[in-house]
């Protein structure tokens, strides 16, 4: 449990944890490659550790030494049958991506996680894998984990995905490593492309045209050195904190700004944020930058359409940011939030309302009207504001053990009157074990 109170003047330079999506994939692809893959900047959160645990259970030697992860790969056909159920913890990424790999193995496996994970929809991967003639079933017949997978040779397909989901796309492409020809996936909008970028660096024959990605099964994958950039989904909480907390300026170093992930930067600019990218560069095939953020006088906007997949995980904290913007913010086309670690539309709306915000949930998003105090002062440029305080008050926040909800309402708590209590704050360890220490480091000493 954490208790937070109003702060101002956030200052400092931080580095956020390694990108969760890239960390998962580096372990998986390293396990399937020939030789040793080294990973620098790996996220040691619970989700990514679940991925390591699953591959260790299938005979892959994975060691940590000198802040590096070493994955001693055994090739595309080197995995061994696990002796026990593979524990995926709370990780939907582990579950959905590894299912594509397991579908083509010559053994049977079972995947299961915690209660939250086992209530999340898996039919979205069961359907395309079954089209590839995979033998995958929901043990309880409810379309959720536990999943039982009897590995077998797979048939190449073209799959028209009904959702823009990197997890669905990646599952099918990874199954395509074991198929009898070219496998392709077409999405309604382009989802994050870490799988395509990284598989290509490992030597896979993979190409993208528009929203269609195609893979041809390779003879082998080759080990790589992976530099994992900071996770923009983790940086998002501090971006918003700097924008809405009075008299603040933060530099967030070494953040991945892959355009299929960086929709929050576009939204911040549309909302008049004082945000600049510095030291823009490329590392490990991914674009990276330092992000400087200052308190800003924000304005409402409309967030919808093709940008949604590029910021789906950031929408809870964007909804908080909208509470501090002048005018109305509309978020739509985000029905995917209903099936994350929690129903994020419902829980964000309930908790923001409990703190005094004007938020109306919809089937696929939010309608948010600012209750910001009207006495903000602008600087000489007329852009930044020193807020006298937004009309939020403290509350007891239950997060349904959802790490992004806990972090969102921690940022809300330092911008609200009274005390805000995050009752299940330990869940942040899933993606950001150091979150509260870093937040405290930015707060001025009294």
Buried (B, 14 or more C-beta within 10 A) or exposed (E): EBEBEBBBBBBBEBBBBBBBBBBBBBBBBBBBBBBBBBBBBBBBBBBBBBBBBBBBBBEBEBEEEEEEBBBBBBBBEBBEEBEEBBBBBBBBBBBBBBBBBBBBBEEBBBBBBBEBBBBBBBEBBBBBBBBBBBEBBBBEEEBBBBBBBBBBEBBBBEBEBEBBBBBBBBBBBBBBBBBEEBBBBBBBBBBBBBBBBBBBBBBBEBBBEEBBBBBBBBEBBBBBEBBBBBBBBBBBBBBBBBBBBBBBBBBBBBBBBBEBBBBBBBBBEBBBBBBEBEEEEEBBBBBBBBBBBBBBBBBBBEBBEEBBBBBBBBBBBBBBBBBBBBBBBBBBBBBBBBBBBBBBBEBBBBBBBBBBBBBEBBEBBBBBBBEBEEEBEEEEEEBBBBBEBBBBBBBEBBBBBBBBBBBBBBBBBBBBBEBBBBEBBBBBBBBBBBBBEBBEEBBEEE
